[in-house]
Amino acid sequence: MDIIYHGHSCFEIRGQKESLIIDPFITGNPQAKIGVKDIRVNYVLITHGHGDHVGDAIDIAKGNDATIVAPYELATYMGWKGAKAHPMHIGGSRQFSIGRIKLTQAFHGSSDVNDAEKNIVYLGMPCGYLITIEGKTIYHAGDTALFGDMKLIGELNSIDVALLPIGDNFTMGPEDALLAAKWVRAKLVIPMHFNTFPVIQQNPEEFVMQLRKEGISGKVLSSGEKLTL
């Protein structure tokens, strides 16, 4: 199984037979080195409704006849826009053809913000994902603050890779992410949601150095880089 980073919070996970993409912010993402038409996936997972996470989900889903998986309100909204969508919600899990997907809580917002019309459409609760494919479990925390139940997530699951935001301002910063890494007890931690915009500028290598001081394995992926599990 391969994990490919496309910048910000966007990760592609390729199994032997099927693949998925999480938070497919490609168009307008200064870190992305791939085009929407280059993406071939069976599933599109979205953590919440903000534009830098929904991104190109509809175009990717339609172009691949792929299924969008998202919290109920967001999945419904994607369905209204013509995409094939499967609604779920926090704490729920389901076995899909690619593997098992479970939604975790995340502390953030979720909405479609139209600046031109000064209109906000609320899209329910944000989420994180526990994704188990071919015997490996990946935890994508989504956009979130640090929260105590990350301990429980770590206790109840054997997590191979945790994808944690470190950007601060909109999510937890490096200090809180370090504590999150201790709690989720993943075999490997990969930072995300940093340096896309000036307000979330961080040093991911310093974060990984702090992880290693705590005996936690960490790795910074550059956009387009592939990690094989």
C-alpha positions in Angstrom: 0.0 0.0 0.0 1.2 3.5 -0.9 0.5 6.8 0.7 1.1 9.8 -1.6 1.0 13.4 -0.2 -0.3 16.2 -2.4 0.2 19.1 0.0 -2.0 20.7 2.7 -4.2 17.8 4.0 -4.5 15.9 0.8 -3.4 12.3 0.8 -3.9 9.6 -1.8 -3.9 6.0 -0.6 -3.4 3.2 -3.1 -4.1 -0.4 -2.3 -3.4 -3.3 -4.5 -6.8 -3.1 -6.2 -8.4 0.2 -5.3 -7.5 3.7 -4.1 -8.9 6.7 -2.4 -8.1 10.4 -1.9 -8.6 12.5 1.3 -9.5 16.2 1.2 -8.6 16.6 -2.5 -7.5 20.3 -2.6 -5.7 20.3 -5.9 -6.8 23.4 -7.9 -5.5 26.5 -6.2 -3.2 24.5 -3.9 0.3 26.0 -4.3 1.8 22.8 -3.0 0.1 20.3 -5.4 2.2 18.9 -8.2 -0.6 16.9 -9.8 -3.7 17.8 -11.9 -7.2 16.8 -11.2 -7.3 14.8 -14.5 -4.3 12.7 -13.3 -6.2 11.4 -10.3 -7.6 7.9 -10.5 -9.5 6.8 -7.4 -12.5 4.8 -6.3 -13.4 6.8 -3.2 -13.1 10.5 -2.2 -13.1 11.2 1.6 -13.8 14.7 2.9 -13.2 15.7 6.5 -15.3 18.9 6.4 -16.9 21.5 4.2 -14.2 24.2 3.9 -13.0 24.9 0.4 -9.4 23.9 1.0 -10.6 20.4 1.9 -13.6 19.8 -0.3 -11.4 21.1 -3.1 -12.0 19.2 -6.3 -14.0 16.4 -4.8 -17.0 16.8 -7.1 -14.9 16.8 -10.3 -12.8 13.9 -9.1 -15.8 11.9 -8.1 -17.7 12.5 -11.4 -14.5 11.9 -13.5 -13.8 8.6 -11.8 -17.4 7.4 -11.0 -16.0 7.4 -7.5 -18.0 7.6 -4.2 -17.7 10.5 -1.9 -17.6 9.5 1.8 -18.4 12.3 4.3 -20.4 13.2 7.3 -24.2 13.2 6.5 -24.8 16.8 5.9 -21.7 17.3 3.7 -22.4 14.0 1.8 -26.0 15.2 1.1 -24.7 18.5 -0.1 -22.2 16.7 -2.5 -25.1 14.6 -3.7 -27.2 17.7 -4.5 -24.3 18.8 -6.7 -24.4 15.7 -8.7 -21.8 13.5 -7.1 -22.3 9.9 -5.9 -22.0 10.1 -2.1 -22.3 7.8 0.9 -23.2 9.6 4.1 -21.8 8.5 7.5 -21.3 10.2 10.9 -19.1 10.4 13.9 -18.4 7.0 15.5 -19.9 5.1 12.5 -17.9 2.6 10.5 -18.5 0.7 7.3 -16.8 -1.9 5.3 -16.3 -0.7 1.7 -14.7 -2.6 -1.2 -11.4 -0.8 -0.5 -11.4 -1.4 3.3 -13.0 -0.3 6.6 -13.6 3.4 7.2 -14.6 4.8 10.5 -15.3 8.5 11.3 -13.8 10.1 14.4 -14.6 13.4 16.0 -12.6 16.5 15.1 -13.0 19.9 16.7 -13.3 22.5 14.0 -16.0 24.0 11.7 -17.6 22.8 8.5 -19.3 25.1 6.0 -19.3 26.3 2.4 -18.3 30.0 2.6 -19.3 32.2 -0.4 -17.5 35.4 0.1 -19.0 37.1 -3.0 -22.5 36.6 -1.8 -21.6 36.8 1.9 -23.3 33.5 2.5 -22.4 30.5 4.6 -24.0 27.1 4.3 -23.5 25.0 7.5 -22.4 21.5 6.6 -22.6 19.6 9.9 -19.8 18.3 12.0 -16.2 17.9 10.9 -14.5 14.5 11.2 -11.3 12.6 11.1 -10.9 9.1 9.6 -9.6 5.7 10.7 -8.9 3.9 7.4 -8.0 0.2 7.5 -6.7 -1.2 4.2 -4.8 -4.5 3.7 -4.1 -4.8 7.4 -2.8 -1.3 7.9 -4.6 1.5 9.8 -4.2 5.1 8.9 -5.6 7.9 11.1 -6.3 11.2 9.3 -7.2 13.6 12.1 -8.7 16.2 9.8 -8.6 19.8 10.8 -8.8 19.7 14.6 -7.7 21.0 17.9 -6.1 18.7 20.5 -8.8 16.8 22.4 -8.7 14.2 25.2 -10.4 11.4 23.3 -7.3 11.1 21.1 -6.0 9.0 24.0 -9.0 6.7 23.5 -8.4 6.5 19.7 -4.9 5.4 20.5 -6.0 2.9 23.0 -8.7 1.3 20.9 -6.8 1.1 17.6 -3.4 -0.1 16.4 -2.5 2.9 14.2 0.3 2.4 11.7 0.4 6.0 10.4 -1.1 9.2 11.9 -1.6 12.3 9.7 -1.7 15.2 12.1 -2.2 19.0 11.4 0.5 21.3 12.8 -0.2 24.6 11.2 -1.7 26.4 14.3 -4.2 29.3 13.9 -6.9 27.1 12.4 -5.9 23.8 13.9 -3.6 22.6 16.7 0.0 23.8 16.4 3.2 21.8 16.8 3.1 21.7 20.6 -0.4 20.3 20.8 0.3 18.0 17.8 3.3 16.5 19.7 0.9 15.6 22.6 -1.6 14.2 20.1 1.1 12.0 18.7 1.9 10.6 22.1 -1.8 9.9 22.7 -2.6 8.2 19.4 0.5 6.0 19.7 1.0 5.6 15.9 4.0 3.7 14.6 4.7 6.7 12.3 3.5 10.4 12.4 3.3 12.6 9.3 2.6 16.3 9.7 0.1 18.0 7.4 -1.8 21.3 7.1 1.2 23.6 7.2 2.9 26.2 4.9 0.1 26.3 2.4 -0.7 29.9 3.4 1.4 32.4 5.4 -0.9 32.1 8.5 -0.1 28.4 8.9 3.7 28.7 8.3 5.6 26.1 10.4 8.8 24.1 10.4 7.8 20.5 9.9 11.4 19.2 10.3 11.6 20.8 13.7 8.3 19.1 14.6 9.7 15.7 13.5 12.8 16.3 15.6 10.7 16.9 18.6 8.8 13.7 17.9 12.1 11.8 17.8 13.1 13.2 21.1 10.0 11.6 22.6 10.8 8.3 20.9 8.2 8.7 18.2 8.9 8.0 14.6 8.1 10.9 12.3 8.5 11.8 8.6 8.0 14.9 6.6 6.6 14.1 3.1 7.1 16.6 0.3 4.3 17.1 -2.1 4.2 14.2 -4.6 6.3 12.0 -2.3 5.2 8.4 -1.9 5.5 6.3 1.3 5.2 2.5 0.9 3.9 0.6 3.9 
